[in-house]
């Protein structure tokens, strides 16, 4: 019989969630050794309610963003030396009673990170939300093709996740916004961590989301492209830069050749040639620098 009982911390990023925070904390307490709420500059009673219910509350002096709250949560999990960190939204979207289901692959199957997927369950989702998440998933898979578990993930934006000790000590979000969710996955894949998904149920409240879905999706996709460019600069920047430099050089040569024959400059051609040449040179130089930096980081 396996008597192993991991030390579990539940981290809850919270911003003006006085309406739902009590319900989340009370249900999560049954499955955790520690409840840590990061009060991200709330102007309501979120922090007071959390403290009254026995949660540890860490205050951000102003609203810094979801990613900033996750940074604080990961730092706290490291300092407490917990075995498993569970992150869950404060808006009652997730069911804390599904925490045992979420951590089961870590405890019994050797997973390093588990994600509660809304697409593996039977939860009905608003069409716009479902479409947006699928677009982000597709961008993530396409730009991260061939890297570890990335091609199998169905819900890259889920905030209901669990991390084992190895993941806790190898992951730290960089961005302060919602794009931190994607950064965490890239870091996990880059570190060779094993990621699994489990089905979850979701309870959507119309007044719960404080994020514009369009701007949120755009920021996440832009961050995906940035991360991939940082990881594969020679492919995503170097190759286009090299092609642009060659085309610019060819047009410059053609302009000089034409001028030598006719003594007449073609201003549009010269302008396009100059832009292509210097843009390509800049991209190639940047790609080389990013490649060298990425190599130094890995050593």
N, C-alpha and C positions, 0 to 999 in steps of 0.2 A: 504493500500500500504506500502510495506517495503522499507524505505528510508535508511536502514543501509548500510554504505559504509566502508568496512574494510580498515585499513591502511596496505598497501601491500609493502613489500620489495622483490625485485628480487636479489638474490645472484648468482654471476657468477664466478666459479673457472676458472682461465685462465692461460695457460702456452704456450707462443709463438703462440698466436692466432690472429696476426695482420691481417691475411687474411679475417677472418670472424667476428671478434668481433664487428665491426661497425654495421653490419647488425643485429646482435643479440640485441645490445643495442637499436638501433633505433626502432625496432619493440617491444621490451619489455617495453620501456618508455611509450607506450600508455596504459599500463595496470598496472602501478606501481607508488607508491609515491616515492620510493627510488630505485635506481639502484646501487648496490655495487659490484664492481669487485675486486676479490682478485688476484692480479698479483703475481703468484707463482714463482718468480725468472726468469721471461721471459728475454730473451736476445734480443728480437725484439722490435717493436713499440707498443706492446699491451697496455701498461699503458698510453702512450701518446695519443693514439687514444681514449681510454676510457675516459680520462679526457677531451679531446677536445669535446666529445659528452655529457658532463655533468654528467658522472657517478662518484660516489665516488670510489676512488681507494685505496685499502689497499695493501701495499707492503710486500711481504716476501723477505728477503735479498737473499735467495737462493731457488732453487726448493726443496720443502719439500714434495710434493705429494698431491693427490686429497683429501685425508682425512684431511690433515692439513689445506687445503683451506676451507673445509667444517666447521672445528672447528672455524676458524676465522669468517666465515659467520654466524654461530649460535650465537657466542658471540656478533657480531654486531647487529643481530636481537633482542637479549635480551636487549642490551643497548639502542636501539631505541624504545623498547617497542611496536613493530609492532603487528598487529593482525594476519597477515598471512605472512609467508616466502615462497617464491618460489625459488627453485634452478633449474638452467638450464645450460646446457653445452654451452661452448663458441665457439664450432666448427660448428655452424649452423646445427647441427643434429636435434635439436628440433625447433618447430615452436612457437615463442613467442605469436602469435595470438591465440594459444590454451590455454593460461593462464586462461581466463575466464572459459573454460571447466574444467580445472584442479581444480580450486578453488570452483566450484559450489557445490560439495558434502560437502565442509566445511561450506560454507555460508548457504546452504539450507537443508542439510541432517544430520548435526551434526557429520560429519567425523572429525577426528583429523589429519590424514595424508592421502594424496592422491598421487597415483603413476600413472604417464603416462605410460601405457603399450603398448609396440610395438606389443604384441601378440593379443591384442583385436581389433586392427585396421587392415587395409588392406595393410600395408607397406610390400613390398618385401624386404627380408633381405638376405645377403650372407649366404649360407648353413653352413659355418664354424661358423659364429657368432650365428646363430640360434641354432645350436647344442650345442655350449658352454654355452649359457644362459640357455638352457633347462637342461643341466647337473647340473649347479649351482642351478637352481630352485628345481630340484629333491633332491639334497643333502640337501638343506635348509628345504624342506618339510619333508623329512625322519627323519632328526636329530632333528627337532623341532615339531614333530608330536604331535597333541593334544593341541597345544598352540595357542589360539585365532584365528586370521585371517590368520595364516601362510599357512594353507592348500589351501587357495583360491587364493594365489598370483601367477600371471603368468609371472611377470617381476621384479625379485628381484634386477636386476642390472640397472634399469632405473635411470638416473640422473635427470630426469624431475619430480620434486615432489613439493608438497605444504604441509605446516605445520601450524596448528593453534597455538594460544597463548599457550595452554596447552602443545602441543608437543614441541614448541620452548623452553619452560622452563623445560622440562623433558628429553631432548635428548642432548647428546654431544658425537660425535664420539671419539673413543680412538686411532685407528690406523691412520697412516699418508697416507696409500696407498688406492688403490681402494676397498679394503675389508671393508672400512668404510661404504659403502652402506649397507652391510649385518649387520654390528653392529647397525646401526640406526634402522633397522627393528626389531632386537632382543630387543633393548631397548624399542621401541614403544610397542611391544607385551608384554614385561615384565611389563610395566607400565599400561597395560590395555587400551592402546589407540586404537581407532577404525580406521582401515585402509581400504581404498577403492581404486579401480583402475578405470581409465577411458581410453578409447582408444585414442591413439595419432598417428600422422603420423611422419615419420622419413625421413630425407634427409641425406643419407650417402655420405661422400666425401672420396675418396681413400687416400687422404693425411692428413685426419683429425686426425686419431687415432695415439697417440704416445706410446701406450701400447702394449707389446707383448701379444697376446691373450692367449697363452699357459701358460706363467708365471702368467698372471693376473688370469686366471681361477684356477690355482693351489693354488695361495696365498689365493684366496677367499674361496676355499673348506677347506684348512687347517685352516683358521680362523673360519669357521663354526664349525669345529670339536673342536677347542679350546674353543669357546664360550659355546658349549653344554657341554663340559667336565667341564667347570667352573660352569655351572648351575646344572648339574646332576653328580657330581663327584663320588658318591657312586655307580651309575649304570655303568658309562663308565670307571671308573678307579678302584673303590673299588671291584666290583664283579670279573673282570678279575684278579685283584691282589690277591684276596682271593683264587680263583681257582689255580692260579700259585703257591701260597704259599703252599697250600695243596698238589699239585702234587710234588713240590720240597721236601716237608717234607716226602712224601711217598717214593720217590726215595732215599732219604738219609737213611731212615729206612731200605729200601731194601738193599742198599749198605752195611750198617752196619751188617745186618743179614747175607748177603752173605760172608762178610769178617770173621764174627764169625765162619762160618761153614768151609770156604775154606782157610782162611788166605790169600786171594788174593783180591786186590782192582781192581775194574773195572773203570779205569780212565775216559772213556767217560761218563759213567753213573754218576760218582761223579761230573764231570764238569757240565753236564746238570742239575743235581739236585741242585747244588749250584747256578747256574744262575737262575733257576726257583724260588728257594726259596727267594733269595735276590731281584730279580726283583719284585716278588709278594709283598714282604714286603715293598719295596720302593713305589710301586703303591698304596698299602693299606694306608700307612702313608700319602702320598700326597693327596689321596682322602679324608681322614679324615680331614686334614688341610684345604683343599679347601671347604669342607662342613661347617666346623666351621666358616671360613671366610665369606662364602655366607650367613650363618645365621646371623652373626653379621651385615652385610651390610643391610639386610632386616629389622633389628630391629631399 
